[in-house]
Amino acid sequence: MKTFQQFNEDIAQRRAELKQRSADNMKSFYSKAAAHKKSADEVRQRKQEREELKREIKRELSSEAYDPEVQGRSQIKRGGAGEKIGAERKKTPAEMRRKKAIGGGKFATVEPYKQRKDVGQQRQASTRTQQPTQERGSAAAAQKAAALEARKKAARERAAAKKGGTTTTTAAKPKAKEVEKQASKLLSKKKETTVSPKYTPQKHSGYSRAEKQRLKRSGDRLIRDIRQGKEKPASHYDPNK
């Protein structure tokens, strides 16, 4: 059994150990807090340096004069005769990867496309969109009012003629080809294409559509029977039967 003196010595030793442990914990806590603050300061400093570098680069770019050659490559070009309008995006033969079958189970790289005949020429909007047929402003409003009045007058004449039992003479309806020509002139300012003098029309075979179908089907039957090894008389393939 411990004496009172031994019991007091144990308590004093435990208090000293507890105090030492508490001091070590506080020291560890302060060291960790200092390390965390140091790392946070380093991160903040790196971020500020990066932002400053970005601002410096922007200032240099805003005041820098580009090389004309580089600037010409990066901007839209105005092509001349035989030159494309805009940047050249056509692939070189070495860059092309698409292939096509050339027969015999072989493939070859496709050839580059040919240039258009109108390359380097800016297409006008008048060749693609409908052009105005009337003047703007009061003149157009007057034309519309006159057309409306003419339609009303024609309607009144028809109603009066119907009431009186007489028939009115109407203008002849324009032909479809004439209407199509007028519409083409209104919709575009293109020059009318003419037939090339070198054009030679294909000669007609003399067979009708039904006769051509019968000839084709009889030929298909003959080829199918040859492949299947069937032997039939020539009258079986007569298209006129």
C-alpha positions in Angstrom: 0.0 0.0 0.0 1.3 3.5 -1.0 2.1 6.0 1.6 0.7 9.6 1.4 4.2 10.8 0.3 4.4 8.3 -2.5 0.9 9.2 -3.6 1.8 12.9 -3.8 5.0 12.1 -5.8 2.9 10.1 -8.4 0.5 13.0 -8.7 3.3 15.5 -9.3 4.9 13.2 -11.9 1.7 12.8 -13.8 1.1 16.5 -13.7 4.5 17.1 -15.2 3.9 14.6 -17.9 0.6 16.1 -18.7 2.1 19.6 -18.9 4.9 18.4 -21.2 2.3 16.6 -23.5 0.2 19.8 -23.6 3.3 21.9 -24.5 4.2 19.5 -27.3 0.7 19.6 -28.7 0.7 23.4 -28.7 4.1 23.5 -30.3 2.9 21.0 -33.0 -0.3 23.0 -33.6 1.6 26.3 -34.0 4.1 24.7 -36.4 1.3 23.3 -38.6 -0.5 26.6 -38.6 2.7 28.4 -39.6 3.4 25.8 -42.4 -0.2 26.2 -43.7 0.0 30.0 -43.7 3.3 29.8 -45.6 1.9 27.5 -48.2 -1.2 29.7 -48.6 1.1 32.7 -49.0 3.1 30.9 -51.7 -0.1 30.0 -53.6 -1.4 33.5 -53.4 2.0 34.9 -54.6 2.1 32.4 -57.6 -1.5 33.5 -58.5 -0.6 37.2 -58.4 2.5 36.5 -60.5 0.4 34.6 -63.1 -2.1 37.5 -63.2 0.6 40.0 -63.6 2.2 37.9 -66.4 -1.2 37.8 -68.2 -1.7 41.6 -68.0 1.9 42.1 -69.3 1.3 39.8 -72.3 -2.0 41.6 -73.1 -0.2 45.0 -73.0 2.5 43.7 -75.3 -0.1 42.2 -77.7 -2.1 45.4 -77.8 0.9 47.5 -78.7 2.7 45.0 -80.9 2.7 45.5 -84.7 2.2 42.3 -86.6 4.4 41.1 -89.4 2.5 41.9 -92.7 3.2 38.4 -94.1 1.8 36.7 -91.0 -1.1 39.1 -90.8 -1.9 38.4 -94.5 -2.0 34.7 -93.8 -4.4 35.0 -90.9 -6.9 37.4 -92.6 -9.4 36.9 -95.3 -8.0 37.2 -98.8 -9.5 38.8 -101.8 -8.7 36.5 -104.6 -8.0 37.6 -108.1 -8.3 35.8 -111.4 -7.9 32.1 -110.7 -7.4 32.6 -107.0 -9.8 31.5 -104.2 -11.5 34.1 -102.1 -10.6 33.4 -98.4 -8.1 31.1 -96.8 -7.0 28.1 -98.7 -8.4 25.0 -97.0 -7.9 22.5 -99.8 -5.9 19.5 -98.8 -2.7 18.6 -100.6 -2.5 15.1 -102.2 -0.3 13.9 -99.4 -2.9 15.0 -96.8 -5.9 13.3 -98.5 -7.0 10.0 -96.9 -10.2 9.2 -98.7 -10.0 6.3 -101.2 -12.2 4.9 -104.0 -12.5 1.5 -105.6 -10.7 1.2 -109.0 -11.7 -2.4 -109.7 -10.1 -5.7 -109.1 -10.4 -5.3 -105.4 -7.9 -2.4 -105.4 -8.3 1.1 -104.0 -6.7 4.4 -104.8 -6.6 7.9 -103.3 -9.2 10.2 -104.8 -7.9 13.0 -107.0 -8.2 16.6 -105.9 -11.4 18.4 -107.1 -11.2 20.7 -110.0 -11.6 24.4 -109.5 -14.8 26.1 -110.3 -15.0 28.2 -113.5 -16.0 31.3 -111.4 -13.2 30.9 -108.9 -12.0 34.3 -107.6 -15.2 36.1 -108.5 -17.6 37.4 -105.9 -21.1 36.3 -106.6 -23.6 39.1 -106.5 -26.7 38.8 -104.4 -28.8 39.7 -107.5 -28.0 36.3 -109.0 -29.4 34.4 -106.0 -32.2 36.4 -104.5 -35.3 38.1 -105.8 -34.9 41.7 -106.9 -37.3 44.5 -106.1 -39.9 45.1 -108.8 -41.3 48.4 -107.5 -39.8 51.6 -106.2 -39.8 52.4 -102.5 -41.8 55.0 -100.7 -44.9 56.8 -102.1 -44.5 55.5 -105.6 -44.8 51.9 -104.5 -47.8 52.8 -102.3 -49.5 54.6 -105.3 -48.9 51.5 -107.5 -50.5 49.2 -104.9 -53.5 51.5 -104.5 -53.9 51.6 -108.3 -53.7 47.9 -108.5 -56.3 47.5 -105.7 -58.7 49.9 -107.4 -58.3 48.1 -110.7 -59.2 44.8 -109.0 -62.2 46.4 -107.3 -63.4 47.8 -110.6 -63.1 44.4 -112.3 -65.1 42.8 -109.4 -67.9 45.4 -109.8 -68.1 44.9 -113.5 -68.4 41.1 -113.0 -71.1 41.5 -110.4 -73.1 43.9 -112.7 -72.7 41.6 -115.6 -73.8 38.6 -113.5 -76.9 40.6 -112.3 -77.8 41.7 -115.9 -77.3 38.2 -117.4 -74.5 39.1 -119.7 -71.0 37.8 -119.9 -67.9 39.8 -119.8 -64.9 39.3 -122.0 -61.8 38.4 -120.1 -58.3 38.7 -121.3 -56.6 35.6 -122.6 -54.7 33.6 -119.9 -50.9 33.9 -120.5 -49.1 30.7 -121.4 -47.0 28.8 -118.9 -43.8 29.4 -120.7 -44.3 33.2 -120.9 -45.1 33.3 -117.2 -42.0 31.3 -116.5 -39.8 33.7 -118.5 -41.3 36.7 -116.8 -40.7 35.1 -113.4 -37.1 34.4 -114.3 -36.5 38.0 -115.3 -38.0 39.3 -112.0 -36.2 36.9 -109.7 -32.7 37.3 -111.1 -30.5 39.5 -113.2 -28.6 36.6 -114.6 -27.8 36.4 -118.2 -29.9 33.8 -120.0 -27.7 30.8 -120.8 -27.5 29.8 -124.4 -27.0 26.4 -125.9 -23.4 25.6 -126.9 -22.9 25.4 -130.6 -20.9 22.2 -130.0 -23.9 20.5 -128.5 -25.2 17.5 -130.5 -28.5 16.0 -129.3 -28.6 12.3 -128.7 -30.2 10.3 -131.5 -33.5 8.6 -130.6 -33.6 4.8 -130.7 -37.1 4.7 -132.1 -38.4 2.6 -129.2 -41.1 3.7 -126.8 -40.7 3.6 -123.1 -42.7 0.3 -122.8 -40.6 -1.2 -125.6 -37.4 -0.2 -123.8 -38.6 -1.8 -120.6 -39.4 -5.1 -122.4 -36.0 -5.2 -124.0 -34.3 -4.6 -120.7 -36.3 -7.2 -118.9 -35.7 -9.8 -121.6 -31.9 -9.1 -121.4 -32.0 -9.5 -117.6 -33.8 -12.9 -118.0 -31.1 -14.0 -120.4 -28.3 -13.0 -118.2 -29.9 -14.6 -115.1 -30.5 -17.9 -117.0 -26.9 -18.0 -118.2 -25.6 -17.5 -114.7 -27.9 -20.3 -113.4 -26.9 -22.6 -116.2 -30.4 -22.9 -117.7 -30.9 -23.5 -121.4 -34.1 -22.2 -123.0 -35.1 -21.5 -126.6 -34.5 -18.0 -128.1 -38.3 -17.5 -128.3 -38.4 -17.4 -124.5 -36.5 -14.1 -124.6 -38.5 -12.5 -127.4 -39.5 -9.0 -126.0 -42.6 -8.9 -128.4 -44.3 -11.9 -126.9 
